[in-house]
Amino acid sequence: MKKLLFLSFLLAFFAGNHSLQAQNFDSPVEYMGFISKQHENISKKYMAYSSASAHGKKARKVEAIRQKLLNEVQEARMNISGMPAFKGDKSYRDTSVSFMKLYYNILNDDYNKILNLEEIAENSYDEMEAMLNVKDAIDQKLEDGNKRVKDAQANFAKANMVNLVEGEASALGEKLKKVHALNKYYNEVYLVFFKPYIQEQSLVTAMGKNNVTGIEQSKNALKKYAEEGIEKLKTIKPYEGDNSVTAACKTLLQFYIKEADASSAASEYTLAKENFEKMKKDFEKKSSPTKAEVDAYNKSVVDINKASQKYNQTTNDLNRQRSESLNNWNKTVSQFFDEHTPRYK
């Protein structure tokens, strides 16, 4: 019985690249090795693409990698489809060809969806959730496809008396699994962050326009989303003992709650300013105001100036705290990915 050690179905049997014509396809070991080599090459290239995306680069930033990979997937598919059936058995070959087609469709169709969603997702929770769901579905499709190939490989080995020994998962296989698990974990936390983050932008816009109704609606929604987010974070376990991302998210959500409460001052100041402007307009129409009217006007000037100073101070404090909280979040996320995401060049 022939014995062949596979560290994973992705691991190559031979270090070198052999042309299709140079292969001895009468040997089941070499037949399997040729297919495995195609899988290894594509998986490494896909890993590089996935790793670049995970390390903070938008899909459009790594578009050149995707286009190159599309061509390489087509080449691998043609290499495998050009192989003969092994003693009349074409199941392993055809399953591998189907997997390469799956790779191509994911890179061509699914990632086009991501490209289209990417820009609008930055300003919409629903679109962001949709984009992350597409990414998660991609990872799941690949896992399912990998399993089909691995099962076909095992059946081929059994039929041809090749002792397929499953050792520890290969480094590449482990990294592919880790990327999926890492993305799934981070995306869950990210959506908790993103919902109040988008709402806070609406609040800031309303404050800039002195829109009292908008301020009140936005601050109430912001506080609600932030409080819900904090409760959601309690259900998310640390990733491999690392709770840095959830902790940074919680800090930011706590700021949003504080900001929502402090935003009442914006509504109060806006109303006070509107009343003052009306009083000022009426006062300036008077040709000979009484002393009482002058005193009342002067007092209102002092009051509105004090209110303005207080409002400006509150705004400056909130801006500083927002900047600190967001910087801490971004820095923590970057460190989290640097720590846990495998890289491929």
Residue, then its C-alpha position, 0 to 999 in steps of 0.5 A: m500500500k502506498k503511503l502519502l502524508f498530507l498536512s492538508f488538502l492544500l499542501a503540495f506534494f512537490a516543491g517544483n512546478h511540473s508541466l502537464q505533459a511531464q506528469n506521470f498520471d498513471s501514478p495516483v500519488e502524482y495525479m493527486g499531487f498535481i491537483s494539490k499543487q494547483h490548490e496550494n498556489i491559488s489558496k496562497k494567492y487568495m490568502a494574500y488578497s484576503s490578508a490585504s483586505a483584512h489589514g485595512k485596505k478597501a476592496r478597490k485598493v487591492e483590485a490589482i491583486r484580485q484581477k491577477l488572481l482571476n487570471e491565475v484561477q482560470e489557468a489552474r482550472m484549465n490545468i486541472s480540466g486538461m488532466p485525463a480521468f484516472k482509470g476512468d474515474k474523473s470525480y476528483r478532477d471534476t470536483s477540483v475543477s468545480f472548486m476553481k469555478l467557485y473561486y472564480n465566481i467568488l472573485n468575479d461576482d461576489y467581490n464585484k458586489i463588495l465593490n459596489l456596496e463599499e462606498i454607500a456602506e460607509n454611510s448606511y448601517d443596512e448597507m454595511e451589514a449587507m456588505l459584511n454578510v456578503k463577505d461572510a457568505i464568501d468565507q462559508k462558500l469556500e469552506d464548503g467548497n474545500k470540504r467537497v474537494k477534501d472528501a473527493q480527495a479522500n475517496f480517490a485515495k481510498a479507491n487507489m489504495v493510497n494511505l492518506v494520513e491526516g496530520e496537523a493542519s498545515a500552516l496555510g490551512e490554519k491561516l485560512k481558517k483563522v482569517h474566517a474566524l477573525n473576520k466573523y468576530y470583528n464584523e460582529v463587533y464592528l456592527v455594534f460600533f457602526k450603528p451609533y457611529i452613523q447616528e452620531q454623524s446625524l447628530v453632529t449635522a443637526m447641531g451644525k444646522n441648529n436644527v432643534t428637532g433633528i438634535e432631539q431625534s438624533k440624540n435620543a436614537l444615539k443614546k438608544y443605539a449606544e446602550e443597546g450596543i453595550e448590552k450586545l458587547k456583554t454577549i461577545k466573548p474575547y477572541e483568543g483571550d483578547n478583549s481589546v476590541t470590545a473594550a475599545c468599542k465599549t469606551l466609544l459607546q460610553f462616550y456616545i451616551k455622554e454626548a447624547d446627554a450633553s446634546s440637550a445643551a445644544s437644543e437649549y442654546t439654539l432656542a435661547k439664541e433664537n429668542f435673543e435674536k428676536m428680542k434684539k430685532d424688536f429692541e433695535k426697532k425702538s427709537s427711544p427705548t426706556k431704561a428698563e428696556v435697555d437694562a433688559y436688553n443688556k442683561s440678555v446680551v450678557d446671558i447669551n454670551k455666557a450661554s455661548q461660552k458654555y456651549n462652545q466649551t461643551t462642544n470643544d470638550l465633546n470634540r476632544q473626547r470624540s477624537e480621543s475615543l475614535n483614535n483609541w478605537n482605530k488604534t486598537v483595531s489596527q493592533f488587533f489585526d496586526e496581532h491576529t491576522p496572518r499575512y501573505k506577501 
